[in-house]
Amino acid sequence: MRYPLGLALDSARHLASRKLRGDKKIPIILSLDPLGGSASTCSGADGNGNGNGVLPGRAMLSVEQCLKAMQECETPVVVIRGGEPLEYPEIARLTREILSQDKHLFLCTDGVMIRRHLHMIPPYTNFFWNVKLHGTQEVHDARTARPGVFGEALDGIKAAKNGGFFVVVTTTIYPDTSVHDVANLYETLHAMHVDGYLLSPHYPSQQLCRNSAAVFHDQMRARFREATELLGEYNLLTSPVYLEYLRGERELDCCSWGSPLYGPQGWAAPCAQLNYGFEQSYATLVEKTVWENYGRGMNPRCEPCASPGGYETAAILGMNPKAGDFWKMLAWQLNGRLGEKRERTRKS
């Protein structure tokens, strides 16, 4: 199995039950940002992933506010992200409360503080450490502008694996990413029995004109074609439908309402990337947002975006379906191996 069976079954049951109720916009992943840090550090959109620390007087969510958001927006999967979540003073309690509700939890981190927090929970089968690594040591330390952070992250991964935890790694792909460098990184991580790998496209902070956006997408599609070829033998947790979109082989509609972000100011509207404002309830976010105004071709800031929050979500929800997508996704789930590298089928 590519993902644990429980996660796959709970997600399928959630989607089926919501569709039977006639729901049109179904949330599948809830992101909590208790520290109100960068909304995109988990996906690597800013390229940094630096922890921001807890500054005096800084607004942050209480555990009760996080749990209330989970009640408002019921999803099988919860992600804790934003800055460095392990700096959140009540991270242990928040983690335990989320897991007590039988949610599947991904905790995004740069990996530096993992060893200090391994005691906060036992290694549940529905808990994942999600470590951000942009490449091998030289590349990752340069991307983060933090010399030595790569080695500390590897130490954290080793400690988590020795403790019996699931560990996945998210790698941001940039237009200038060397996919061969990422392959070298994954070879190292595979020897450490990392359970899976997520690929996330870079989202540039500056607005791009139409021509620049076209060049950007051409570069990104070339990188993801390379990634499919060089990294496909590992347990990639990025779905095949989303990878087709990233390679420019199909279109998907942005479904950012399916993966909302909740932080100290409220629900990021319309999404974590644009974050033009905030709504105070998930229902208001869904009902008041004119979703037709967002997405590529509809909003200039959306032109360079291929965010997992919008487009991986679309793949999971089965938007813009093509014949054979169901069987493709099923085969992908069944053929994966947590932590195992599959032998590549070579062309004769």
C-alpha distance (Angstrom), angle and dihedral (degrees) to the residues before:
residue distance angle dihedral
M1 . . .
R2 3.78 . .
Y3 3.81 93.8 .
P4 3.82 123.1 22.1
L5 3.79 110.1 -80.3
G6 3.80 92.3 -121.0
L7 3.80 92.4 58.7
A8 3.80 92.6 48.7
L9 3.82 93.3 47.7
D10 3.81 95.0 44.9
S11 3.81 91.0 49.7
A12 3.80 91.8 48.6
R13 3.82 92.1 48.6
H14 3.80 90.9 48.5
L15 3.80 93.0 51.9
A16 3.80 93.4 44.6
S17 3.81 94.4 49.5
R18 3.81 93.6 47.2
K19 3.79 92.2 48.0
L20 3.81 90.7 49.9
R21 3.81 87.4 54.2
G22 3.79 88.1 56.2
D23 3.82 95.7 -113.4
K24 3.79 113.4 162.7
K25 3.80 99.6 -170.4
I26 3.79 110.1 45.3
P27 3.82 120.7 -175.8
I28 3.80 112.4 -142.3
I29 3.84 104.7 169.0
L30 3.80 126.3 34.6
S31 3.81 117.8 -159.8
L32 3.79 117.2 -156.1
D33 3.81 119.3 -161.2
P34 3.82 102.3 -173.1
L35 3.81 94.9 171.3
G36 3.80 95.8 45.4
G37 3.80 90.6 -125.8
S38 3.77 127.6 147.4
A39 3.79 108.3 -32.6
S40 3.76 92.5 -143.5
T41 3.79 107.5 41.4
C42 3.78 93.5 105.6
S43 3.77 92.8 56.3
G44 3.78 91.7 40.4
A45 3.77 96.4 -121.3
D46 3.76 92.2 142.2
G47 3.78 94.0 43.5
N48 3.75 93.0 -134.0
G49 3.74 115.8 78.2
N50 3.78 91.4 -171.8
G51 3.74 117.7 161.7
N52 3.78 111.1 -116.4
G53 3.75 98.1 -155.0
V54 3.81 125.7 -137.5
L55 3.79 105.8 -71.8
P56 3.81 121.4 -158.3
G57 3.80 110.5 -89.5
R58 3.79 92.5 8.9
A59 3.79 114.2 153.5
M60 3.77 113.9 -118.7
L61 3.77 137.4 166.4
S62 3.78 122.5 -100.1
V63 3.79 119.3 -131.7
E64 3.81 88.0 -111.1
Q65 3.81 91.5 55.7
C66 3.79 90.4 51.0
L67 3.80 91.4 50.9
K68 3.81 91.0 47.7
A69 3.81 89.4 53.0
M70 3.81 88.6 52.6
Q71 3.80 89.3 54.1
E72 3.82 91.3 49.5
C73 3.78 93.4 48.0
E74 3.78 108.8 32.5
T75 3.80 111.7 -160.4
P76 3.81 134.1 155.9
V77 3.81 91.7 -132.7
V78 3.82 127.7 55.1
V79 3.79 126.1 -173.3
I80 3.82 123.9 -162.9
R81 3.79 108.9 -154.6
G82 3.80 146.0 137.5
G83 3.80 123.1 106.4
E84 3.80 105.5 -22.5
P85 3.83 109.8 -28.1
L86 3.81 92.1 -166.0
E87 3.82 87.2 71.0
Y88 3.81 89.4 63.7
P89 3.83 105.2 109.7
E90 3.83 94.3 -136.2
I91 3.79 98.1 39.5
A92 3.83 92.9 123.0
R93 3.80 93.5 52.5
L94 3.81 92.8 43.3
T95 3.78 91.3 50.6
R96 3.80 93.1 49.6
E97 3.82 92.6 46.9
I98 3.81 92.6 51.5
L99 3.80 93.1 47.8
S100 3.82 91.4 46.9
Q101 3.82 86.6 64.4
D102 3.81 90.3 57.6
K103 3.79 93.7 -111.3
H104 3.79 122.9 150.7
L105 3.79 105.4 -118.9
F106 3.80 130.2 -159.1
L107 3.80 114.2 -170.9
C108 3.81 111.0 -160.8
T109 3.79 116.0 -147.8
D110 3.78 142.6 151.9
G111 3.82 86.1 -122.2
V112 3.79 97.7 -121.2
M113 3.82 95.9 110.0
I114 3.82 99.7 38.3
R115 3.80 95.8 101.9
R116 3.82 91.0 55.3
H117 3.81 91.8 52.8
L118 3.80 104.4 41.1
H119 3.79 89.6 101.5
M120 3.81 94.0 61.1
I121 3.84 94.7 83.6
P122 3.80 138.6 4.3
P123 3.83 116.5 -109.4
Y124 3.80 99.5 -81.3
T125 3.81 117.2 -170.0
N126 3.81 89.7 -127.6
F127 3.81 95.7 53.5
F128 3.81 124.5 88.4
W129 3.76 131.5 -175.0
N130 3.82 104.2 -142.6
V131 3.80 109.2 -160.1
K132 3.81 122.0 -167.6
L133 3.81 113.5 -135.0
H134 3.81 121.3 163.3
G135 3.81 97.4 -170.7
T136 3.79 142.4 -50.7
Q137 3.79 120.9 -28.9
E138 3.80 99.5 -77.3
V139 3.80 93.9 44.5
H140 3.80 96.8 42.9
D141 3.79 95.1 46.3
A142 3.82 89.7 48.7
R143 3.82 93.4 48.5
T144 3.79 92.4 50.2
A145 3.83 94.7 36.9
R146 3.81 87.3 -135.2
P147 3.81 112.9 116.7
G148 3.79 112.4 -146.6
V149 3.80 96.5 19.1
F150 3.82 92.3 111.2
G151 3.80 92.8 59.7
E152 3.80 91.3 47.6
A153 3.80 90.6 49.9
L154 3.82 91.2 52.3
D155 3.80 89.7 50.2
G156 3.79 88.7 52.8
I157 3.80 91.9 49.5
K158 3.80 91.7 49.7
A159 3.80 91.2 50.0
A160 3.81 92.1 49.2
K161 3.81 93.3 48.4
N162 3.81 91.5 46.5
G163 3.81 87.0 51.8
G164 3.80 91.7 55.5
F165 3.81 98.8 -107.0
F166 3.78 129.7 142.8
V167 3.81 110.2 -112.3
V168 3.79 125.7 -169.7
V169 3.79 126.9 -180.0
T170 3.81 126.3 -142.3
T171 3.80 116.9 -153.6
T172 3.78 122.2 -168.9
I173 3.79 113.9 -140.0
Y174 3.82 114.7 -145.8
P175 3.80 128.5 -172.6
D176 3.82 88.3 -103.7
T177 3.82 97.1 41.3
S178 3.79 115.2 133.8
V179 3.79 102.5 -135.4
H180 3.82 88.0 -165.1
D181 3.81 87.0 61.4
V182 3.82 89.6 51.3
A183 3.82 89.2 49.7
N184 3.81 89.1 53.8
L185 3.80 89.1 49.9
Y186 3.80 91.7 51.2
E187 3.81 91.3 48.7
T188 3.80 87.9 57.3
L189 3.79 92.8 45.2
H190 3.80 92.8 47.0
A191 3.81 89.4 58.0
M192 3.82 85.7 56.1
H193 3.84 90.2 52.3
V194 3.80 96.2 -115.3
D195 3.80 106.4 -178.7
G196 3.78 102.9 -137.1
Y197 3.79 148.4 -19.9
L198 3.79 132.6 -124.7
L199 3.80 122.9 -160.3
S200 3.79 118.4 -152.9
P201 3.82 126.2 -175.0
H202 3.78 119.5 -126.5
Y203 3.80 115.7 -108.0
P204 3.84 110.8 -153.2
S205 3.78 114.6 -133.9
Q206 3.80 94.0 -143.5
Q207 3.78 121.8 75.9
L208 3.80 113.3 -107.5
C209 3.78 126.9 -147.8
R210 3.80 117.4 -125.5
N211 3.82 94.6 -95.2
S212 3.80 93.4 45.8
A213 3.79 90.2 48.2
A214 3.82 90.0 52.2
V215 3.81 91.2 51.8
F216 3.80 90.3 46.2
H217 3.81 92.0 52.4
D218 3.81 92.3 47.0
Q219 3.79 89.5 54.3
M220 3.80 93.2 45.7
R221 3.81 93.2 48.1
A222 3.80 89.9 51.8
R223 3.82 90.0 51.9
F224 3.80 92.3 50.7
R225 3.79 92.0 48.3
E226 3.80 87.2 55.1
A227 3.81 90.5 45.5
T228 3.80 92.0 53.9
E229 3.79 90.6 52.1
L230 3.80 98.9 43.1
L231 3.81 102.2 32.9
G232 3.79 102.6 34.4
E233 3.80 93.1 98.3
Y234 3.81 90.5 66.0
N235 3.79 125.4 76.9
L236 3.81 95.5 -88.6
L237 3.79 109.4 -171.5
T238 3.80 92.3 -165.1
S239 3.79 106.6 105.1
P240 3.83 120.5 -113.6
V241 3.82 91.8 -124.0
Y242 3.82 91.5 54.6
L243 3.80 90.4 45.8
E244 3.81 89.0 54.1
Y245 3.80 87.9 55.0
L246 3.80 91.9 47.8
R247 3.81 90.0 51.3
G248 3.81 90.5 51.2
E249 3.81 94.7 -113.2
R250 3.81 97.4 122.3
E251 3.79 142.4 8.2
L252 3.78 127.6 -112.3
D253 3.79 130.3 -174.6
C254 3.79 117.2 -123.6
C255 3.81 110.3 -105.1
S256 3.80 100.3 -178.6
W257 3.81 89.7 149.0
G258 3.82 85.2 71.7
S259 3.81 92.4 61.4
P260 3.83 108.0 35.8
L261 3.80 127.4 177.2
Y262 3.80 122.8 -135.0
G263 3.82 121.2 -166.4
P264 3.81 140.0 154.2
Q265 3.82 92.7 -69.0
G266 3.78 94.7 47.9
W267 3.80 135.5 -103.7
A268 3.81 112.5 -9.7
A269 3.80 107.8 -118.4
P270 2.91 126.8 -115.7
C271 3.82 91.9 -11.7
A272 3.79 144.7 -33.6
Q273 3.81 93.3 -93.5
L274 3.81 99.8 50.2
N275 3.80 96.8 28.8
Y276 3.80 94.0 177.6
G277 3.78 91.6 165.8
F278 3.78 144.0 -36.4
E279 3.79 138.8 -91.9
Q280 3.78 122.9 -154.0
S281 3.81 96.8 -136.1
Y282 3.79 135.1 31.5
A283 3.81 90.8 -127.6
T284 3.80 90.0 56.2
L285 3.80 90.8 47.7
V286 3.80 91.0 55.0
E287 3.80 96.6 41.0
K288 3.82 101.3 41.7
T289 3.81 100.1 40.1
V290 3.79 114.1 93.9
W291 3.79 93.6 -140.2
E292 3.80 92.5 -175.5
N293 3.82 87.8 70.4
Y294 3.79 92.4 63.6
G295 3.77 133.5 68.9
R296 3.78 134.6 60.8
G297 3.78 111.4 -38.5
M298 3.80 91.8 20.4
N299 3.82 104.4 66.3
P300 3.84 128.1 25.4
R301 3.81 92.1 -137.0
C302 3.81 89.1 55.5
E303 3.82 94.4 56.1
P304 3.84 97.7 90.1
C305 3.81 94.4 36.1
A306 3.79 123.4 113.6
S307 3.81 94.5 151.3
P308 3.81 120.5 170.2
G309 3.81 87.4 -132.2
G310 3.79 89.9 64.9
Y311 3.78 106.9 24.9
E312 3.81 106.4 26.3
T313 3.79 83.9 50.0
A314 3.81 88.8 53.9
A315 3.80 89.8 52.3
I316 3.82 92.1 50.2
L317 3.80 91.7 48.0
G318 3.79 92.3 49.6
M319 3.80 96.4 -118.1
N320 3.83 119.0 165.9
P321 3.81 89.9 15.3
K322 3.77 125.2 -158.9
A323 3.77 127.9 -163.3
G324 3.79 110.4 -83.3
D325 3.83 96.5 21.1
F326 3.82 93.2 119.5
W327 3.80 93.6 52.6
K328 3.79 90.9 42.9
M329 3.80 91.4 54.7
L330 3.81 92.5 43.8
A331 3.81 93.0 50.7
W332 3.80 90.0 46.7
Q333 3.82 91.3 54.0
L334 3.79 94.7 45.2
N335 3.81 95.6 44.8
G336 3.79 95.8 52.8
R337 3.76 124.9 97.9
L338 3.78 122.2 -154.6
G339 3.77 105.8 -122.5
E340 3.80 94.5 -7.9
K341 3.79 128.5 116.0
R342 3.79 113.2 -138.1
E343 3.77 121.5 -139.5
R344 3.77 109.8 -105.4
T345 3.79 116.3 -119.8
R346 3.76 103.0 -128.4
K347 3.77 124.2 -151.4
S348 3.78 113.4 -112.2
